[in-house]
Amino acid sequence: MLAFVLRRVLVMIPTMILISIIVFAVIQLPPGDYLDTLVSQMASQGDRVDDAQLAALRARYGLDQPLVVQYLNWITGIVLHGDFGQSFEWNKPIAELIMPRLGLTLGIASTVLVLTGLIAIPIGVYSAVRQYSLGDHLATLFGFIGLAIPNVLLTLGLLYFTFVTFGLEPGGLFSREYQNAPWSFGRVLDLAAHLWIPITVLTLAGTAEVIRVMRATMLDELVKPYVETARAKGLSEARLIARYPVRIALNPIVSKLGWMMPIILSSEAIVSVIVDIPTTGPLLLRALLAQDMYLAGAIILMLAAITVIGTLVSDVLLAVIDPRIRYS
């Protein structure tokens, strides 16, 4: 098992190097750079930057160097010093901008991931064991609704419902009276009142998909000979279902964990912009619009690293629940 984990960790190193190159290339694709965007904004306001000032700014930000040199300086600072560089627009170290938002982003994503598993797996198992029952039809209807409703529409609907029904303004992270207040039970409740909408929207979308996958996999397993053999040996139905078909049916769910995280994070970015929650999503959108390339690149690189780590975790969990994986 240790050798299996070490092999996976070693594979992560060239993977992250390749991802960093792709990320840097992608953020360089739009024409121009941050200074071009800044000059255009100043020109629209009637201001002007002369060529000498522009050249001095390019030298200051290192934008006058070849792309290879810019990439090496960027990645070397990250690997050796943990320095993601300076944000052009905010004029602050990127780490100061990202870290508070990254914690909130991971907190929301982790909560959604746990809730998705706790809700979807039991419903998927019940739906397969009680195929074509009323509960199965309701679970199927729930799955189709969850997959069909866009996150944007559901978020706007919940915002409207909250405002009309309870008279609350759920936008932002805290209400006005709790913005700068010290932590207390009331502030925690206020935080939960503002986070329930994005968590509900993201959980509904993920749960709907996992229910369908779990149900389909369980139905395949329930008709296999080993299930009939276990029944013939007198094993109780509940113990039989939990010990064999469910354990095997979890394989595709666990294998998707690494890829569910980036899906949740990308969906969270859209929802956070609508609900006005200070996560990495709105910050990334603003950095891309302003062509603040080092800020955008740092966020994308961190999200990619989370994806790679999530894939490692899913591989390890898959090897734990199914020994055939690590032996092969």
N, C-alpha and C positions, 0 to 999 in steps of 0.2 A: 504493500500500500504506500509506503514511504517513497519507493522508487517511482511509483505512478505519479504521486504528487510532485516530486522533483522534476520529472519529465515535463509535466504541464507548466511548472514555474519557469523552466528554462525556455520553453517555447514562447512564453510571454515577452521575453526580452527582445528578440528580433521583431515580434509582432508590434510592440510599442514603438520601436525605431521606425518601422515602415509606416505606422499610423502617424507619427510626428511629421514625417516627410510629406505624406498626403495632406495632412491638415495645413501645413505651411504652404503647400502648393495651392490648395483650395482658397485660402484667404488672400492669396495673391492674384486670383483670377479676375476679379473686377478691375476694370480699367482705372488707372490713377491710384492714388493712395490717400491717406488722411489729410495731407497738406493740400492736395487738389480739391478735396471736399471742403476744407476750411476756406480756401481762396474763393471757391464758388459761392459759399455762404456770405462771405464778406463782400463780394462783388454785388450780390443781390441786395445788400444793404447800403450800397454806395461807397464802401470802403475799398482800399487798394493796398496790396502788398507788393513792394518792389522786388526785383530779382535778387538783390543782395540779401534782403531779409529772408526770402524764400530759400536761397542757397544755405544760409546760416542755419535755418530751421531743419533743412534736410540733413546737414552735417550733425546737428545736435541729436536728432532722432535716429541717425544711422541709416537713413533712407537713401543716401547717395552711394552706398556700398552695393556690390553685386549680391544677387539673391542668395547665392551659396554662402557668402560670408554672413549675411543677415541670419540665415538659418542656423549656421554653426554657432554664432554668438547667442542666439535665442535658446537653442537646445542645450548648449554648454552651461549657460546660466541656470537653467532648470535642473539639470542633472547634478552639477557640482555644488551649487549654492542654494538651490530651491528658490531662485529668483526668476519670476515669470516676466520680469520687465516692468516698464512704466506705461500706464495708460495715457495715450495722447490726449484724449478728450477730458478725462478727469484729472490729469496731472498728479496721479497718485500711484503708488506701487500696486500692481495688479492683485497681489495676494490679499491686500487690505480690502479690496473691493469684492473679491470672490468668496473668501472663506466664510463670512457671516451668511451669505446667500446660499452657499453650497451646503451648509449644515441644515438649513431649512428645506432645501430641495431634497436632500437625502432622507430627511425625516418624513416628508410627505410621501416620497417614493417607497420607502421601506414600509410605512403604514399601509399603503395601498397594496403592496405585494403580500403582506401578511394577511390582510383582510380578504384579498382575492383567494388565497389558498384556503383560509378557514371557511369561507362561504361556498366557493365553487366546488371543491372536492367532495364534501358530503352530499351536495345537491346532485352532482354528476353521478355519484355512486347510487344514490336512491333512484335517480331517473333511469339508470340502467337495470337495476334489480327489479324495479316496478315498471317495466316497460309498458307504454301505452295506457298507464293509469292516469287518473286526474292529475296527480303530482308531476308525472312525466310531461304531460301536456302543458301544465303551467310553467315548468322549468324550461321547456322548449320555447314557449311564448316569451318568457323573460329573456332567454338568450337571443332570440331574434330581435326583440325590442332594443336590447342593449347594444347589439351590433349595428342596428339600423339608424339609431338616433345619433347625429353628429355631436361631438363633445361641445362644440360652440353653442349649438342650439339648446342642449340640455343645461349648460351653464347659465345662459341667458334666462331660460325658463325658471330655474331655481332662484336666481337673483330676483326676478320679478315676483315669484311666489313669496319669497321671504319678506320683500318690501311691502307687498300688498297685505299679506296675512298678519305679519308681526310688527310691521312698521319699522323694521330694522334696515340699516344700510350695511350689508355684509362685505362691502369692498374694503380693501386694505387688510392689514394684519391685526390692528387693534382699533378700538373705538377711540374717540378723541380723549376721553377722560383717562384712558389707560395707556396713551402713547408713551409717556415718559414716567409712568408710575412704577414703583418697585414691584417685584414679583409678589403676588398674593394669590389666594384661591380665586378671587374675583377676576384677576387678570388672566389666569389660566382658563377659566370659563369663557372669558371674552375672546381669547385666542382660539379656543375650540369652536366658538360660534362663527368665527371668520374662516376657519379652515375646513369646516364640514362640507362645504359646497365643492371645492376642488377634490377632496378625498372621495366624496360620493360619486362624482362624475367619473373620475379615473377608475375607481373600484368597479363601477357598473360595467364599463367597457371591457375591463380585463376579466371580470367574473363571467360575463356572457360567453367569451371565447373559451375559457378554461372548462366551463360546464360542458360545452359541446365536445371538446377533445376528450374529457374524462368519460363522458357517456359512451362515445363511440369506441374507445379503447376497452372499456369494461364489457361492452356487448360482445366484442371479439373474444375476450378472455372467458366469459361465462359459458361459451359453447365448446370449449376445448376439453379433450379427454381427461386431463388431470383434475378438472372440477368434478366430473362424474365419478372418477375414482375416489376422490376425497369424500363425496357424498355416500358412496357405497361402503366406505369404511366407517361410517357413522359419525363423521365430524359434523358438529352443529352448523347451521347455515350462517349464523353471524360470525363464528370463528373462521369458517371456510372463506367467506367473502373478505374478511379483514386480513387473513394471513396470506392468501395467494393472489386472487385476481386484483385486489386493490394495490398490492405491493408492485405487481408487474405493470398495472395500468398507470402508476405514478411515473414511470420512466419518461414518457414524452413530456409530461408536465415539468418534471425536474430538469430535463434537458433544455427546456425553453426558458429557464430562469435567467440565464445570462442574456438572453435576447429580450426578455420581458422588461428588464430594467431600462434599456435605451428607449423602448417604445413608451414606457410610462414617463420617462424624462422628456421626450419630445412632445407628448400630449400635455404634460404638465406645463410646458413653456407657453402653449397657446392658452390654456385655462388661466395661468397666472397673469398673463397680459390682460385678460378680460376682467378678472377679479381684483387686479392691482395688488398682487402679493409680491414682495421683494425676493424672488428666487433668482436663480441664474438665467431662467428663460428670458424675462424682460431685459436683463442686462446684456445678454447675447444679442438680442434683436437690436438694441440700441447701438451696440458695438459694430454690428454688421452694417447698419445704416450709415454710421459715421466713418466706416472703414478704419476703425480703431483695431488694426490687425492683430497686435500682440494680445489685446484683451480678448478678442474673439477667438484667437488661436488657443489661448490658455484655457478658456471655458470648454471649447470643443475637445481639447486634449484631455482634460480632466474627465469629461463625460465618456470619452473613449476608454480611458483607464478604468473607470467604473464598470464599463461593459466587459472589458477583458477580465477584471477581477470577478465579476458576476459569472462569467463563463467558467472560470476556474472553480468557483464554489459549486456550480451546477455539476461539473465533471466529478468533483470529489463526492458530492451527495449521490450522484448516479452510481459511482463505484461502490458506495456504502450499501445502497439498497439492492444493487444487482451485481454480485461478485463476478459475473461473466464479463463485465466491462473491464475491470482491472486485470483479469487473467488474460484477456485477449490483447 
